[in-house]
Amino acid sequence: MCYLQDALFFDGDGGGYFNNTGEDTSVLLPVKEDHDGAEPFGNSVSALNLIRLASMLAESKAEHYKRNAEHLLAVFEKRLKALLMAVPLMCCAVDMLRVPSRKQVVVVGERNSEKFERILAASHASYDPNKTVSIFNSFIDLILHICFWLSSITSVWMLVVGSSYRSQQQRKNGILGTE
């Protein structure tokens, strides 16, 4: 998605992202908003997304997204310094860049089940802006996702493998049920 966002909205001259693709002839001047209103502006959301992606990936891909986030924040540096209250979500992005997300919560299950809803509610029970919650319908979806990103997220792969091994051992020892 980031590649598509870059292709459609990135301002190669001034940095940051425009609000539209520039293909609409009724729009006379391309605009880059510089404040979070009732809805956060696209560059704040993009900065957060880039930082989250950097925290979930590894090596060159993580560095790529981190550099893009740093550049995006640098584009709006004057605004950040002059009027913090106008860009609260971008301030959150600056904070996330300083303290990268290391809390990855993976929730797997049927979304319409009561058990799934309880687990999801528990994962959101405490506020932590440096937490990323990923939701998958099944372990197969999770494994396919991991296989797709395997070269980048080996730490998550080890977490899943370790968790699966622990679950097998707990079931074997009668600690967990078989559901």
C-alpha positions in Angstrom: 0.0 0.0 0.0 2.9 2.4 0.7 4.1 2.0 -2.8 0.7 2.9 -4.2 0.4 5.8 -1.8 3.9 7.0 -3.0 2.9 6.6 -6.6 -0.4 8.5 -6.3 0.2 11.2 -3.7 3.9 11.7 -3.0 5.3 15.2 -3.6 8.7 14.5 -5.1 9.8 18.1 -5.0 8.7 19.2 -1.5 8.2 15.9 0.3 5.1 14.8 2.1 1.9 13.7 0.5 -0.8 15.7 -1.4 -4.4 15.3 -0.6 -5.3 14.2 -4.1 -3.6 12.6 -7.1 -3.5 15.7 -9.2 -5.6 14.1 -11.9 -8.8 15.9 -11.0 -9.0 19.0 -13.3 -11.4 20.7 -11.0 -8.6 21.0 -8.4 -6.6 24.0 -9.4 -3.8 23.7 -6.9 -2.4 20.6 -5.2 -2.8 20.8 -1.5 -1.0 19.3 1.5 -2.9 20.0 4.7 -0.7 20.9 7.6 -3.1 20.4 10.6 -5.1 17.7 12.3 -8.7 18.7 12.4 -11.7 16.6 13.2 -10.0 14.0 11.1 -6.2 13.7 11.2 -4.4 14.9 8.0 -2.9 12.4 5.7 0.7 13.2 6.4 0.2 12.5 10.1 -1.4 9.1 9.4 1.3 8.3 6.8 4.0 9.1 9.3 2.5 6.7 11.8 2.0 4.0 9.2 5.6 4.3 8.0 6.9 4.1 11.6 4.7 1.1 12.4 5.8 -0.7 9.2 9.4 0.0 10.2 8.8 -1.6 13.6 7.3 -4.7 12.1 9.9 -5.4 9.5 13.6 -5.9 9.6 16.8 -4.8 8.0 16.7 -2.8 4.7 12.9 -2.7 4.5 12.7 -1.4 8.1 15.4 1.2 7.4 13.6 2.3 4.2 10.3 3.0 6.0 12.1 4.6 8.9 14.0 7.0 6.6 10.7 7.8 4.8 9.1 8.6 8.1 12.0 10.8 9.2 11.9 12.7 5.9 8.1 13.2 6.2 8.5 14.6 9.7 11.4 16.8 8.5 9.1 18.3 5.9 6.7 19.4 8.6 9.4 20.3 11.2 8.6 24.0 11.2 4.9 23.3 11.8 5.8 20.9 14.6 8.0 23.5 16.3 5.7 26.4 15.8 2.3 25.0 16.6 2.3 21.6 18.2 -1.4 21.7 19.1 -2.2 21.9 15.4 -0.6 18.5 14.7 -1.2 16.2 17.7 -1.2 13.0 15.6 2.1 13.9 14.0 3.5 14.5 17.5 2.5 10.9 18.3 4.5 9.9 15.2 7.5 11.8 16.5 7.2 10.0 19.8 6.8 6.6 18.1 9.9 7.3 16.1 11.8 8.0 19.4 10.4 5.0 21.1 9.8 2.4 18.4 6.9 -0.1 18.9 8.2 -3.3 20.2 4.8 -4.6 21.4 3.3 -6.7 18.7 0.0 -8.4 19.6 -1.3 -11.0 17.2 -5.0 -12.1 17.6 -6.1 -15.1 15.6 -9.6 -16.5 15.4 -13.1 -16.1 14.1 -14.0 -12.5 14.3 -17.7 -13.1 15.2 -17.0 -15.4 18.1 -17.4 -14.2 21.7 -14.0 -15.6 22.7 -12.3 -13.6 19.9 -14.1 -10.4 21.0 -12.9 -10.9 24.6 -9.3 -11.4 23.5 -9.4 -8.4 21.2 -10.9 -6.3 24.0 -8.2 -7.4 26.3 -5.5 -6.5 23.8 -7.0 -3.0 23.7 -7.8 -2.7 27.4 -4.8 -0.6 28.3 -3.7 2.4 26.3 -0.3 2.0 24.6 0.4 4.1 21.6 3.5 2.0 20.9 1.5 -1.2 20.4 0.5 -2.8 17.1 -2.4 -5.2 17.0 -2.6 -7.6 14.0 -5.8 -9.6 13.4 -6.0 -12.8 11.4 -9.0 -15.1 10.8 -7.0 -18.3 11.1 -3.6 -19.7 11.7 -3.4 -20.4 8.0 -3.9 -16.7 7.2 -1.3 -15.9 9.8 1.2 -18.4 8.4 0.6 -17.1 4.8 1.2 -13.6 6.0 4.4 -14.6 7.8 5.6 -16.6 4.7 5.0 -13.5 2.6 7.1 -11.3 4.9 9.4 -14.1 6.1 12.6 -12.4 4.8 11.7 -9.3 6.8 10.1 -10.5 10.0 12.1 -13.4 11.3 11.6 -12.3 14.9 7.8 -12.7 14.5 8.3 -16.1 12.9 10.3 -17.2 15.9 7.6 -15.9 18.2 4.9 -17.9 16.4 7.0 -21.1 16.2 7.9 -20.7 19.9 4.2 -20.1 20.8 3.1 -23.0 18.7 5.7 -25.3 20.4 4.7 -24.1 23.9 1.0 -24.7 23.1 1.7 -28.2 21.9 3.6 -28.9 25.0 0.9 -27.5 27.2 -1.8 -29.6 25.4 0.5 -32.6 25.8 0.7 -32.0 29.5 -3.0 -31.3 29.9 -2.6 -27.6 30.6 -4.6 -26.4 27.6 -7.8 -27.8 26.1 -7.9 -29.2 22.6 -10.3 -26.5 21.1 
